[in-house]
């Protein structure tokens, strides 16, 4: 019946010519070939990307109160050694964050003080926003039940030229093909951090030594492009551990809180203390990241009056 309908509706000459037109269409032919090529090359690209993931070893810089509490190394993408005293963290109400410092090895790799400050602010801001879900955040130097101290122990600078090439390839294939391709596994950056949370008596209640190389990050044309993105990933893992009172396992699939969403969109944070680390770039920053723009273009500097004084650090 369908065959009779088709025969009656479309003339014979049209039925004969239609397949010919489809076969002779150069655009469809090229698109089909490109799709097949991508489908065959995609597994190889993923394998190359995994192999090219920047390797950053776990390091001990000597700034933690003690390393003896840390467990064995864990993780694949992010490698870490962690310790958390859940019972001691349960009654904690107020938390202060001392601005993240750079160890000598990391500072020697990134010469620009502004770039180092930007990575530190990104790490501390993400930590402050995340911890606001559970604790009352107070300014560094004020009395707090718990104080967090972090140190960037190592950085692998991002190759700006290769980041630019990766951006062009990623954005270009996004327009031309129905699927994207992984980031080119060349010139990737990385970050290593260690942090601890101590109570009023100076006793260590939580600590983490963490390292990760870039792989899934959007390439950004900046020497600290990858370190900037990885800083928030460290903050996410460390804050999850503090809030839960135990080491995080697997991906965090929980929905972000209302205050987190507001802060991530560039709005006012839940606690004034978080303004010491500047505001999130918001939607403008997200668009800039997609197209590989340096984070320096959209990053908002913290208020000068809120900058922590290094002389107060132990």
Secondary structure, DSSP 8 states (H G I E B T S, - for coil): -HHHHHHHHS-HHHHHHHHHHHHH-HHHHHHHHHHHHHHHHHHHHHHHHHHTS--------S-SS-STT----B-SSEEEEEEE-HHHHTT--EEEE---EE-HHHHHH---HHHHHHHHHHHHHHHHHHHTTTSEEE-TTS--SEEEEEEEEEEE---HHHHHHHHHHHHHHHHHSSS-----SSS--EEEEEEEEEETT--EEEEEEEEEE-SSS---SSTTHHHHHHHHHHHHHHHHHHHHTS---S---S---HHHHHHHTT---SSGGGGGG----HHHHHHHHHTT--GGGT-----GGG---GGG--
